[in-house]
Amino acid sequence: MSNYQYIKEICYEANMQLPKLGLVLFTFGNVSVVDREKEVFAIKPSGVPYEKLRPEDIVILDFHAKTVEGSMRPSSDTKTHAVLYQHWKKIGAIVHTHSTYATAWAQTQLDIPILGTTHADHLTVDVPCAPPMDDNMIQGDYEYETGFQIINDFKRRNYSYEEVEMILLGNHAPFTWGKTAEKAVYNSAVLEEIAKMAYLSCTIRPDVPRLKEALIQKHYERKHGKDAYYGQE
């Protein structure tokens, strides 16, 4: 049995959640899961349909995107995942999809504005959309540079990756992450729903107002604050 069987199983199960949640079409997405102690991460192989994916197909790589175990070619987005794992030490999993509404917002190059309490339950800020990469980055090591496009946009905004666990890449698609695979997938599903709600709201009322700051803070703090009371202990 593989020395990485545990992480392969987690990665496989997380990937299989994407089609179940309606977040991917065909092979448009991937999940990776990290093992910090062994300094490796597991990721879906490139171009493999979800209905054919098996746990043993999952590829294991080091933080320089070099294959450690696996006979299949890893996701084409592997270097992006590797960069984020190298620089953001507290994330445990990453999800990339081309889900419809989040990708539509990414194609507009606009942040998703915080319009309602569903959004505020998860973030106190707009969902950031990083600008499209410049030509030098695109023509260089594209997937590697994509990781830095994400990191640099967070630096520019002074955002914490531990508090804001999602981003859109301009003209591309969303990435989400979390401390666990379950949380990263959850964030991907939440992002798609927030994107859908914001699109519908802006369609119904083009001048829709931003959510009041008092409501933003109330809804975020009741779930995430020191005196949070949402859910069970």
N, C-alpha and C positions, 0 to 999 in steps of 0.2 A: 504493500500500500504506500502511496505517496506520503512524504513527510509534510505535505501541504494539503492533505485531504480535507481537513477541517475548514480551511479558508476557501478551498475550492467549492465545498458544499454551500457555504454561506453566499459566495459570489454567484453560484448557479441559481440558488433560490431567489436572490435579489433580482437577478436578471429576468427570471421568469415572472416576476411581479409586473414588469413593465407592460407586456401585452395584456395581462389581466386587467390592468388599470387603464387601458386604452391610451398609453403614453407613447407607444411605438407602432409603426407600420412596417411590415417586412423586417428589415434588419437595421432600422434607423435608430440605433441607440445602444448604450452599453453601461454596465455597472462595474466598478472595481472596488475591491476591499483590501485593506492593508493589514499586514502583520508587522507591527513596529519592532517587536523583539527579534524577529528573523530578518528584518529590513527587506521585505519583499511585498509585492501586492499581486492580487489575482485579478484577471480581467477577461471579459468575453473575447473569444476569437473573432477575427474580422469576417464579416459577411456570412456568418452562419445563421440560418433561419432559426427562430426561437423554438419552433416545433421539432427541430432536429438537434438542438443543443443538449449535451450531456455533461454531468459534473466533470468527467475525465477530460473534456475538451477545454476546460478553463486553463488559461496560460498563466504561469507564474513568472514575474519579472522582478529585477532589482530596481532601485530608485533611479538608475540611469537608463531604464527601459531596455535592459539586456535580458533576454530570456534565460530563466533559471531552470524551468521545467515546462515541457509541453512541446508537441510536435506541430501545432498549428500556428499560423501567423496571428499575432494579437491584434486587437482593435487598432484601426488606423489612428485613433485618438490617444493611443497609449502614452506618447510623450507628454501630452497635456496633463494627464493624470500624474505622471511621474514628477513633473515640475511642481504641481500642487502638493504632492506628498512630501517632497523635499523641503518646501518652504513653509508649509502650514502644518506644523507638527501635531496638532491636536485633532485633525480630521481622520476618520476611520474608514470612510467610503465616499465615492464620488459617482454621480449619475449624470449621464449626458443623453438627452433625447432630442428629437425634432417634433415634439408634441405640438399640435396645431396652433393653439392660441398663444402659447409662450413664444413659439417661433415666429408667428405673425407680428407680435410686438417687437421681437428682435429685428425683423426685416424693416420695421419703421425707424429703427435706431433711436427709439424713445424708451425712457424709463416707464415702468408701469406705475401710475400714480396711486397713492393710497387714498381710496375713495370710500371704503367701508370697514366695518368692524371685523369682517372675516380676514381681511388683510392685516388689520391691527392686532389680531390674535397671534400673529406670527412675526410681524415686523413693525417697527415704528417709523420706517422710511419707505420711499418708493423702491420698487425692485429695480436695481441698477441695470442699465444697458451700457456695456462698454462700447466705445466707438469701433468702427471697422479698423482692422489692422492696416498699417501703412504698407506700401508696396515692397519695401525692403524686407519686412517681416514675412510677408506672404511668399515672396520669392526665395526666402532663405529656408530655414528649418521650420516649416509652417506650424506643425503640431506642437513643437517645442515652444515656439514663440507665442502660440495661443495661450499657453499656461501663464506666460509673463504679461500678456494683455489683460488677463483676469487679475493677476496680482497687482499690476500697476494701476488699474482702475480703482481697486480698493484703496491703494495708497493715496491716490489723488483725492478720493472722497473722504479719506480718514475713516473708513469703515473697518469694523472688526469681522474677520471671517467666522468667528465664534458666535456672533450675534446675527449677522446677515449670511445665511447659508445658501444663497442662490444668486445667480447673475444671468443676464442675457448677453450674448456676444452679437454686436451689431451685424446685421445681414446674415447671421449664422443661426444660432439656436441657444437653448438654455443649458446651463450646468448647475447642479446642486450638490451639496455634500452634507455630511453629518458625522457625529462621533461613531455611529453604527451604520451598517447597511440599511437596516430598517428605517432609521431616521433620514438617511439620504434619499431613499425611495419615497418616503412620506413627503419630504420637502419638494420633490419633483411633482408629485400629484397635487400638492397644495399650490405650487407655482402655476400649474396649468389651470387650476380652478380660479385662482386670483386673476390670471390673465383673461380668462373667459368672462368673468364678472365685469372686469374693467372695460373690456371691449363692448359688452352689451350696454353698460352704463353710459359710455361715451357715445354710442350709437343712438340710444334713447334721448340723451340730453348732451349735446356737444359741449355745452358750457358747464358740465357737472362740477360742483365744487369739491375741493379737497376735504377730507374728513377733519372735523374739528380736533385740535390738539388735545383737548380734555378727553375726548373719546379714544383717541389713539393711545394715550397713556393709560387710561382705565382698562381698556381691553388687553393691552399687552401686559400690564402689571398683574392683573388678576390671574393670568396664566403663568407668568414668568418671574414676577417680582418676589421679593423676600417674604411678603405676606400673601402669596398666591393662594387662591381658594378654589380654583377650577379642578375638577376631577377628585379622585380619591387619594388619601394619604398612602 
